[in-house]
């Protein structure tokens, strides 16, 4: 399984920089509100599909 940070996932984002940063912020809020800690696994679906362990 690949390991990634939210910054790394934003770097992979093919949308506008502003849209990617908005998704990053929304992801951070969601993970924090659900009490997820570093190491949670997320599935990315789009131009490619993969699982990432967030660090």
Secondary structure as UniProt FT lines:
FT   STRAND          2..4
FT   HELIX           6..12
FT   HELIX           17..33
FT   TURN            34..35
FT   TURN            38..39
FT   STRAND          41..44
FT   STRAND          50..54
//
